[in-house]
Amino acid sequence: MNTITPLDVPYAIKKRRSIRVFKPDPIEPALIEQLINLTVAAPSASNVQPWRIVVVQNPDKKAALAKAYPDADDVTEFNPKLYSRQEIIASAPISFVFTADINSWKKAPDILEEAKDNGTYSEQLVEYMLEKGIPALVEQLGDKAREWAVQDTMVAATHLVLAAESLGLSTCMINHPLEDKVKEVIGVNNMPDIAIVVLVAVGYAAESRKNIGRLPLSSNVFLDTFGNPIL
């Protein structure tokens, strides 16, 4: 196995670019396992960890998955550098399909029991959470359960992107699929409580990309009040 010196977090953040062409080189299983462990270390509200991640490597599965991300016919007409989403998925050795379990809060009792067993939570706190905390959470969620689960799952996807960058890999986040098609490919077409969140293509970059820039901080970062620039 090649020796990899991980990048520190600030450098990985600054270095990251969305890569659209990948080398065919496979990713070693040990490295994939490391990526997975770093991904699921992401924080989540009440620690319910709503993400359900499907790692797609099988060539036939990848081809079927790519078809669930159609492009406009003229996507590359004005700029051949804008590779189609299908080409990106096809060229990446693996793709992580992030889904969110809308009813993930139902796992909370198991998570609380584990926290009690490992000494993180006291028995009294666990009893309180089971009797009052979880029911209050469910009431608070109301019809926002999907939105809440998707938000937390995107945090995990961001962990993957930065972990991959720090370990010498590159990524591309891909959105807006034919959701029913994606669900069929990964085997959740009969699970209405599973929402498709984002696909992250992962591999070794076969291209270099420049930083295309960011809006000035005065336009989107504010101090105390919306519209009051922090800088």
Beta strands, then each sheet from edge to edge (+ up, - down):
strand 1: 51-56
strand 2: 94-101
strand 3: 170-174
strand 4: 194-203
sheet 1: 1+ 2- 4+ 3-
end
